Amino acid sequence: MSIAELAALAGGELIALMSLAWLAQRVSGNSGWVDVAWSLATGLAGVTFCLVPLEGAPVGMRGWVVAALVAAWSLRLGGHIALRAAAGIEDPRYAALAVEWGPRFPARLYGFLMIQAVVAFGLAGGMGLAARNPAPFGLLDVLGIVVLAVAIAGEAASDASLRRFKADPGNRGRVCDAGLWGWSRHPNYFFEWLGWVAYPLFALSGFWPWGLLALAAPALMYWTLRHASGVPPLETHMAARYGAAWAEYAARVPVFFPRKPAA
């Protein structure tokens, strides 16, 4: 398969799955399924970029390792969001868009999901660059495995801590500052971003020049989470919901990069 054919295959997967996500939202009325589909679609496109034979070249050990890590990330995140969506919990970011866009919400949502597909294509391309590096497996690859493992574990721990906090009736009306949520206002987003730092490590092992392109993946994810569809709309929602309690929390806990709480 040529590079163009591989790109077309991965792009087609993303368009198809994000279109199904739009349909699921329209049928269920729950936008939580959108992020489930995005997680799984990005993972599928990433595995495609990693493992589909390219120009007859065999898939090496790095390709299989990166593909396994991509699958672990995708299934963990997609499964977590799916449990939340199945419980009928609506994502406040999409709920706000529904109010803002009004009757145009269905059409604008589809366009928004296609933008997400384009972003996912770029991110999956970074995974592919990590997998296709022809250099021998080395220390940067080992570091990449460690970074991605820490990122997956950290995000899972953040999600579990928040889930336990919300399950306690005594915490009703309180802002979660338990565990990692006392170090960062968005530890789940931080560890999600950290996972994308791993792919340039794989791509640059052995100083493969094309691997420099993989640096775009963590840069794009940081911008998306910190300045676009992640932190800003969620913080707006939290401020409106919790008022002074959120202001007090935000004054002492950093927004993204974790910092040890003051004694």
C-alpha positions as CSV (number, residue, x, y, z in Angstrom):
1,M,0.0,0.0,0.0
2,S,1.3,3.5,-0.8
3,I,1.4,6.4,1.6
4,A,-1.5,8.1,-0.1
5,E,-3.6,4.9,0.1
6,L,-2.8,4.4,3.7
7,A,-3.7,8.0,4.5
8,A,-7.0,7.6,2.6
9,L,-7.8,4.5,4.5
10,A,-7.2,6.1,7.9
11,G,-9.0,9.2,6.9
12,G,-12.0,7.2,5.7
13,E,-12.1,5.3,9.0
14,L,-12.2,8.6,10.9
15,I,-14.9,10.2,8.7
16,A,-17.1,7.0,9.0
17,L,-16.8,6.6,12.8
18,M,-17.3,10.3,13.5
19,S,-20.4,10.3,11.2
20,L,-21.7,7.3,13.3
21,A,-21.0,9.4,16.4
22,W,-23.1,12.2,15.0
23,L,-25.9,9.7,14.4
24,A,-25.6,8.2,17.9
25,Q,-26.0,11.7,19.4
26,R,-29.0,12.4,17.3
27,V,-30.7,9.1,18.3
28,S,-29.8,9.1,22.0
29,G,-29.6,12.8,22.6
30,N,-26.4,12.2,24.6
31,S,-23.3,13.9,23.3
32,G,-21.1,11.8,25.5
33,W,-21.0,9.2,22.7
34,V,-19.1,11.7,20.5
35,D,-16.0,11.4,22.7
36,V,-16.3,7.7,22.9
37,A,-16.2,7.5,19.1
38,W,-13.4,10.0,18.9
39,S,-11.2,8.0,21.3
40,L,-11.9,4.7,19.4
41,A,-11.6,6.3,16.0
42,T,-8.3,7.9,16.7
43,G,-7.0,4.6,18.1
44,L,-8.2,2.7,15.0
45,A,-6.6,5.2,12.7
46,G,-3.4,5.1,14.8
47,V,-3.2,1.3,14.6
48,T,-3.9,1.5,10.9
49,F,-0.9,3.9,10.4
50,C,1.2,1.6,12.6
51,L,0.5,-1.8,11.2
52,V,-0.8,-1.7,7.6
53,P,2.1,-2.8,5.3
54,L,3.6,0.2,3.5
55,E,5.3,-0.2,0.2
56,G,6.0,-3.8,1.0
57,A,8.1,-3.0,4.1
58,P,7.5,-5.4,7.0
59,V,6.2,-4.1,10.3
60,G,9.1,-4.1,12.9
61,M,9.0,-4.5,16.7
62,R,8.6,-0.7,17.2
63,G,5.5,-0.8,15.1
64,W,3.9,-3.6,17.1
65,V,4.9,-1.9,20.4
66,V,3.4,1.4,19.4
67,A,0.3,-0.2,18.1
68,A,-0.2,-2.0,21.3
69,L,0.2,1.2,23.4
70,V,-2.2,3.0,21.0
71,A,-4.8,0.3,21.5
72,A,-4.4,0.3,25.3
73,W,-4.8,4.1,25.4
74,S,-7.8,4.1,23.1
75,L,-9.7,1.3,24.8
76,R,-9.1,2.6,28.3
77,L,-10.2,6.1,27.4
78,G,-13.1,5.1,25.2
79,G,-14.3,2.6,27.8
80,H,-14.2,5.1,30.6
81,I,-16.3,7.7,28.6
82,A,-18.7,5.0,27.4
83,L,-19.5,4.0,31.0
84,R,-20.3,7.7,31.7
85,A,-22.4,8.1,28.6
86,A,-24.3,4.9,29.3
87,A,-25.3,6.3,32.7
88,G,-26.9,9.2,30.8
89,I,-24.4,11.8,31.9
90,E,-24.3,14.6,29.3
91,D,-21.0,16.4,28.6
92,P,-21.4,20.0,29.7
93,R,-19.3,21.3,26.8
94,Y,-21.7,19.9,24.2
95,A,-24.7,20.9,26.3
96,A,-23.5,24.5,26.1
97,L,-23.0,24.2,22.4
98,A,-26.5,23.0,22.0
99,V,-27.8,26.1,23.7
100,E,-25.5,28.4,21.8
101,W,-26.2,26.9,18.4
102,G,-30.0,26.4,18.9
103,P,-31.8,25.0,15.9
104,R,-28.5,24.8,13.9
105,F,-27.0,22.4,16.5
106,P,-27.3,19.2,14.4
107,A,-25.7,20.7,11.3
108,R,-23.0,22.5,13.2
109,L,-22.3,19.5,15.3
110,Y,-21.6,17.4,12.2
111,G,-19.2,20.1,11.0
112,F,-17.5,20.2,14.4
113,L,-17.1,16.4,14.4
114,M,-15.4,16.6,11.0
115,I,-13.0,19.1,12.4
116,Q,-12.3,16.6,15.2
117,A,-11.7,14.0,12.5
118,V,-9.1,16.2,10.9
119,V,-7.4,16.7,14.3
120,A,-7.5,13.0,14.9
121,F,-5.9,12.4,11.5
122,G,-2.9,14.6,12.5
123,L,-2.6,12.9,15.8
124,A,-2.8,9.4,14.3
125,G,-0.1,10.4,11.8
126,G,2.2,11.1,14.8
127,M,1.5,7.6,16.0
128,G,2.4,6.3,12.5
129,L,5.7,8.2,12.5
130,A,6.5,6.7,15.8
131,A,5.8,3.2,14.5
132,R,7.6,3.6,11.1
133,N,11.0,4.9,12.4
134,P,13.5,2.5,10.8
135,A,16.2,2.9,13.5
136,P,17.0,0.0,15.8
137,F,15.0,-0.1,19.1
138,G,16.8,2.0,21.7
139,L,16.7,3.9,24.9
140,L,14.3,6.6,23.7
141,D,11.8,3.8,22.8
142,V,12.0,2.5,26.4
143,L,11.5,6.0,27.7
144,G,8.5,6.3,25.3
145,I,7.0,3.2,26.8
146,V,7.5,4.5,30.3
147,V,6.0,7.9,29.5
148,L,2.9,6.5,27.9
149,A,2.4,3.9,30.7
150,V,2.7,6.7,33.3
151,A,0.2,8.8,31.3
152,I,-2.4,6.1,31.0
153,A,-2.0,5.2,34.7
154,G,-2.2,8.8,35.7
155,E,-5.3,9.5,33.7
156,A,-7.0,6.4,35.0
157,A,-6.1,7.4,38.6
158,S,-7.5,10.9,38.0
159,D,-10.8,9.5,36.6
160,A,-11.1,6.9,39.4
161,S,-10.5,9.6,42.1
162,L,-13.1,11.9,40.6
163,R,-15.6,9.0,40.3
164,R,-15.1,8.1,44.0
165,F,-15.5,11.7,45.1
166,K,-18.8,12.1,43.2
167,A,-20.1,8.8,44.6
168,D,-19.9,10.1,48.2
169,P,-23.1,11.9,49.1
170,G,-21.2,14.0,51.6
171,N,-19.4,15.7,48.7
172,R,-22.5,17.0,47.0
173,G,-22.0,20.6,45.9
174,R,-18.2,20.5,46.6
175,V,-15.4,20.9,44.1
176,C,-13.2,17.8,43.9
177,D,-9.7,18.4,45.2
178,A,-9.0,14.8,46.2
179,G,-5.8,13.1,45.1
180,L,-4.4,14.5,41.8
181,W,-7.2,17.0,41.7
182,G,-5.4,18.9,44.5
183,W,-2.3,19.2,42.2
184,S,-4.0,20.3,39.0
185,R,-7.5,21.5,38.1
186,H,-7.4,19.1,35.1
187,P,-5.1,16.2,35.9
188,N,-6.9,14.0,33.4
189,Y,-6.2,16.4,30.6
190,F,-2.6,16.8,31.7
191,F,-2.0,13.0,31.6
192,E,-3.8,12.8,28.3
193,W,-1.4,15.4,26.9
194,L,1.6,13.6,28.5
195,G,0.7,10.4,26.6
196,W,1.2,12.2,23.3
197,V,4.7,13.3,24.3
198,A,5.7,9.6,24.1
199,Y,5.2,9.3,20.3
200,P,8.0,11.8,19.4
201,L,10.3,9.7,21.6
202,F,9.7,6.7,19.5
203,A,9.9,8.7,16.3
204,L,13.2,10.4,17.1
205,S,14.9,7.3,18.4
206,G,18.1,7.0,16.4
207,F,17.7,10.6,15.3
208,W,15.4,9.8,12.3
209,P,14.9,13.3,10.6
210,W,11.2,12.6,9.7
211,G,10.5,11.9,13.3
212,L,10.6,15.6,14.0
213,L,7.2,15.8,12.4
214,A,5.8,13.8,15.3
215,L,6.4,16.8,17.6
216,A,3.3,18.3,16.1
217,A,1.1,15.7,17.9
218,P,1.8,16.8,21.5
219,A,1.8,20.5,20.4
220,L,-1.6,20.0,18.8
221,M,-3.0,18.1,21.7
222,Y,-1.8,20.7,24.2
223,W,-3.4,23.5,22.2
224,T,-6.7,21.5,21.9
225,L,-6.9,20.6,25.6
226,R,-5.5,23.8,27.2
227,H,-6.8,26.5,24.8
228,A,-9.7,25.1,22.7
229,S,-12.2,22.4,23.4
230,G,-10.9,21.2,26.8
231,V,-10.1,23.5,29.6
232,P,-11.9,26.8,28.6
233,P,-15.5,25.5,28.1
234,L,-15.2,23.2,31.1
235,E,-13.9,25.9,33.4
236,T,-16.7,28.2,32.3
237,H,-19.2,25.5,33.2
238,M,-17.5,24.8,36.6
239,A,-17.4,28.5,37.5
240,A,-21.1,28.9,36.7
241,R,-22.0,25.7,38.7
242,Y,-19.9,26.2,41.8
243,G,-19.4,29.9,42.0
244,A,-17.3,31.0,45.0
245,A,-16.2,27.4,45.7
246,W,-14.7,27.1,42.3
247,A,-13.0,30.5,42.5
248,E,-11.3,29.5,45.8
249,Y,-10.2,26.2,44.3
250,A,-8.9,27.9,41.1
251,A,-6.9,30.4,43.2
252,R,-4.9,27.6,44.9
253,V,-4.7,24.8,42.3
254,P,-2.8,25.3,39.0
255,V,-4.9,24.9,35.8
256,F,-2.9,22.3,33.9
257,F,0.6,21.3,34.9
258,P,0.5,19.6,38.4
259,R,2.2,21.3,41.3
260,K,2.6,20.0,44.9
261,P,-0.1,21.5,47.2
262,A,1.1,24.1,49.7
263,A,1.5,22.7,53.2
